[in-house]
Amino acid sequence: MELKVLGPGCANCKKLEANVFEAVARMNVDADIQKIEDIQEIIGYGILSTPGLVVNGKVKVSGRVPSVSEIINILNG
């Protein structure tokens, strides 16, 4: 599973990154988690409002910080 947290490093971006790590730990799954801070790369995903969460190349969340349980639901989806 490939997960990307998109955002320039703001507080919400850091919170999303922490929630993603927590969700993956709770699920006990193998995941490649990357933090993408390059604005051009973020725009390439069509994200207009950060933070964003990309799962296996597909944007799942943008412009808000989902809870750990919501991230688990997204990853199980």
N, C-alpha and C positions, 0 to 999 in steps of 0.2 A: 504494500500500500504506500503510495506516495502522497504526502501532504505538504502543502505550501501555505505558509502564513504570509499574506501580502500586506505590507505597510511600511512606512518610513521610520518607524521606531517610536511612535507616540504611545501614550499610556494605554489606550485601547488596544493597540497592536501588541503590546507586551502582555496584556491581560489575555488576549486571544491565544497567543503563543503558549502561555502558561496553562490555559484551559485545554489546549490540544495535547500538550504533554501529559496532563493529568488524565484526560480521557483515554489516551493510548495506554497509559500505565494501568488504569482500572480494567481495561479490556484485555490486557496482557497479549497484545498483538505486535507483530513485527512491522514497524513503519519507518519510512524515510521521511523525516520532518525537516523542511527547509524554511528558513526565514528569508523572504525576498524583500529587499529594501530599494531596489532600483526602480525609479519611477517609470521609466520606459517599459520595463518588463511588466510592471503592474498594469499599466495602460494596455499592454498587449493582451491581457486577459479580459479587457473590457470593464475593469473596475473603475468606477468614477468616485467612489467613496470608500475609504479604508476604515477598518481593516477588512481583509478578505480571506476566505478559506477556500483553497483549491484541493479537491480530492481526485487523485488519478487523472489530472488534466482538466477536470470540470469544476467551474466555479459553483460552490454550494452556498456561500454566505458572503455578503458584502455590506459594508456600511454599519455593521453592528457587531457586538460581541456575544455570541451564543454561549449558553451555560455549558458546563461539562456534560450534563445529561443530554442536552440537545446535540452536542457534538457526537456523543456515543450513538444516538439515534441516527444521525447522518451517516456515520461510518458503518453502522449495521445495515443501513438502507439498501 
